[in-house]
């Protein structure tokens, strides 16, 4: 099937179904670089879908066709992958995705309050975009920054320790075209398409921008240095690495290990009668053994 | 004396431009690689086996033993795949490690690849952390330029290519076989085991899949030796680990300590529970590990002790909640997460998480029935041990453990909404006036 034969889809909006020659040539060159990173070309599919989003701002029908053609797949095979992953957008995304972490820890620390405030403030909900096309709101799951809760992600850069007011100010700034600086990240949040190009594996020269770590990340490191706590010195290296003022008694684990306890993902305290039946326990153990590696 | 911190991976995170190769080398980086390249590969495997290092990604399987499972070389390719898809709720150690010191991981990748006879390694990082991806790509560039990667590394005759791959948003890709499918350009769904990845992994070739922190711990073992590593931790849970404190704690953050430290000791370092409040419940290793309460403050945080106390060490993601927090609300939200992230491959998990969420949502609204607690437990019994992978098992952990310790809160869910019993504004870190019931928000996202 040729790309051009694809029919437009979507309510009230016709998708463009092909790239012009210059765009196609540019994308083909990028795709060739991506394919070259892997022993088998199909591995290039995820980065190529990021590349399509870098071009079109979402996984467009013509982008799906382009991936299929490049990798020798059907458009159905490409769509099956594209619809599995939450970062691939099925309709045009705003210039900035503002994701509020609503997983338990952030939600309890205030993420729910931030979410409801942003919905009221912008008038849009989950996976919806402001009328100016600037901001797409999203409820996101745990983004591995729990020590900075509540967390908001803007185009997958960290905005740590947010409040409803600070998050609304960020949204306002984005909509006004003002620069937004992540807490830990590049010198500024880049637009969705630029960010997507990085995720396709093309560096944008910003890796050395920003900090190495925020205050919570460093708390243990700083405390250890203040207290002179260190790991044991490497053999033949006395005193331990760096300043001698750090030297004190080496750290040692507390407690005596209890032997004989097999740790299985299928183990939990007895809460029902079925748990104590030996047949049930054997079944569970057999299942755990099959999963354990 | 009480256990103290033992910064190894985190020791130079506070250095100027900590993420650069120059800073890493200034702090002793790449000595482990030089030592490894002068040894027979089998001796590197032995050193890691002898250290007792166990997987830091949650399961705790001995790392060196995993490497040892690879079949004898047959002339075809063998792969190392680093699992950098850190997504377990509460877990926040690998992402800051790769942001602050990506070279630690790269050096570990090179040593491990050398040890297992791999010439093309992959780092699969979740796609939702664009700056961490930048740092990793740049770290690999720097390593190539310095001769640590590419052909004839440091004149040893050993060659290695590294590809850093960004995912696209799917918790299930943290499961190692789902990760491999995803890396092959497929939907990320777990594979039937056996065959295990050691036999038929990436592209059906022998493959080692290890967590970021496991691999980053390897250079230190090469420099210091197995006995150095074993000076830290307990007999069967050796070495250092990152403990991530979050939630209602005065100074949340990363605390690198020997395994076997207790929450009581960590809380003392972190300034305790936030002022005027007390500990109610916590997770020792992410939301997939059964909850603990204040009675577990002195459980040594090592694999054996946490297991014996009824939970799992997991990823040492210590999410801490005080007495203002509704356990029903917390568990409902985690369950919605598992429902959202269930890949759909197996029925117990796909359907079971959906049903769990429905029941929990009505309990959170105060509209549960008297049968709902038994129904939840019955559902859990039909998921646990029957799901295709550990995601389904993990989904039951918060539910069953919360009912075990806080049954009365679930019983209250038959008549009183959780946000009446536990007004959410008391739990949040700032003052605000809730406009809607949190129960009304439940299930908003597909």
Interface residues (C-beta under 8 A of the other chain):
Chain A: X37 X38 X39 X40 X42 X43 X44 X45 X46 X47 X49 X50 X71 X80 X81 X84 X85 X86 X87 X88 X99 X102 X103 X104 X105 X107 X108 X109 X110 X112 X113 X115 X116 X117 X120 X125 X126 X127 X139 X140 X141 X142 X143 X144 X145 X146 X147 X148 X149 X150 X153 X155 X156 X157 X158 X163 X164 X182 X184 X185 X186 X195 X198 X199 X200 X201 X203 X204 X206 X207 X208 X210 X212 X213 X215 X216 X217 X218 X219 X220 X221 X222 X223 X224 X225 X227 X229 X230 X231 X232 X234 X235 X241 X242 X248 X249 X250 X251 X252 X253 X254 X255 X256 X257 X258 X259 X261 X262 X263 X265 X266 X267 X268 X269 X271 X272 X274 X275 X280 X283 X284 X287 X288 X290 X291 X292 X293
Chain B: X1 X2 X3 X4 X5 X6 X7 X8 X10 X11 X13 X14 X15 X17 X18 X19 X20 X27 X28 X59 X60 X61 X66 X77 X86 X87 X88 X89 X90 X91 X92 X94 X95 X96 X99 X100 X101 X120 X126 X127 X128 X129 X130 X131 X133 X134 X135 X137 X138 X141 X163 X164 X165 X166 X167 X168 X169 X170 X171 X176 X182 X183 X184 X185 X186 X187 X188 X193 X196 X197 X198 X203 X223 X224 X225 X227 X228 X231 X232 X233 X234 X235 X236 X237 X240 X243 X244 X245 X246 X247 X248 X251 X252 X253 X254 X255 X256 X257 X258 X259 X260 X261 X262 X265 X269 X270 X287 X288 X290 X300 X302 X303 X304 X305 X306 X307 X308 X310 X312 X313 X317 X319 X321 X325 X329 X330 X333 X334 X337 X340 X341 X343 X377 X378 X381 X384 X385 X386 X389 X390 X393 X394 X396 X397 X400 X401 X403 X404 X424 X425 X427 X428 X429 X430 X432 X434 X435 X436 X438 X441 X444 X445 X446
